[in-house]
Amino acid sequence: MNRRKVDLLDFIEETCRIMRGHGLFLVSSGRGGRPNAMTIGWGLLGTMWREPFFAVAVRRSRYTHGLIEESGEFTICLPGRGMERMLEFCGSRSGRDLDKFKELGITPVKGISVEAPFIGECPVHYECRVAYKVDVKEGQLDPSIEREIYPRGDFHTIYYGRILGVYAEEDAEDRLLS
């Protein structure tokens, strides 16, 4: 597992394609140190305040929400081929109830520029530190989106994570999920 720091733009197309398809892993850990991974299909990758950012939406009811609140950090991991079942598992189970890393046999590796871990088996990952957050609130969103996405009022917090580094294995392009 030899990772090198790459340019932010090196994997932007792949990141957006995989996020729209099977999804990406968002990984965090709180003060207790136990890592958790969830699957995300929504996010924004771009520039804010002259810096590269990855914005992610996490429902306040999710276990991951509390971990990001505690640590202020997260990683985004691009899955490799054959990780579809893992994405489904991480998107349908709560880290409150079980250790997803142990259940799936995946390896948490301490980040290079953040304390938050990344999934060692993923060929590319982004390391982010929260610079800003905003809570989506009832009545402040286009009514059609609010009705569709929040019928039970389980709103998101949007975390704007400053990208401190993007890291990839040498053969990452050949190993990414199609």
Residue, then its C-alpha position, 0 to 999 in steps of 0.5 A: m500500500n504505497r500512496r502518493k499525494v496527487d493533484l486535486l484534479d487527478f481523480i475528480e471525474e472518477t470521484c463524481r462518476i462513482m459518487r453518482g453510481h455506487g457511492l463513496f465511503l465517508v470515514s470518520s472517528g470520534r474521540g473513542g477512536r473507533p472508525n466508522a464508514m458510511t456510504i454517500g451518494w451526494g456531495l460537492l467537490g470544488t473551490m470555496w474561499r480559494e481552497p479545494f473543498f469536499a462538501v458532504a451532507v450527513r443526517r443529524s440522526r446518523y452515527t457519523h454525524g456525532l463522530i464528525e462533530e467530535s473530531g471535525e475531520f473525515t476522509i472520502c474513499l473511492p471504492g475499488r472493484g468488487m467493493e459494491r457489497m461493502l458500499e451497500f452494507c455501509g449504507s444500510r447499517s449503523g455504526r452504533d450497532l456494529d463495527k463495520f470495519k471488523e464485519l467487512g474485514i477492511t483496514p482503517v489506516k490513520g490519515i496522513s494529514v488528518e487523524a481521521p482514518f481512511i479505508g486501506e483497501c480503497p485506492v484513492h482517498y481525500e483527507c478533509r478538515v471541517a472549515y464550515k458547517v450549516d444545518v439544513k432547516e425546515g422551510q429554508l429549502d425549495p419546497s419540492i426538495e424538502r417534501e421529497i428528501y425530508p418527509r420525516g424531518d430528518f435534516h442534514t448538516i452540510y460539512y464543508g471539508r477543506i481538502l488537505g490532501v488527495y492520496a492514491e496508490e500507484d495502480a489506482e486508475d486500474r483498481l477503481l470501481s467501474 
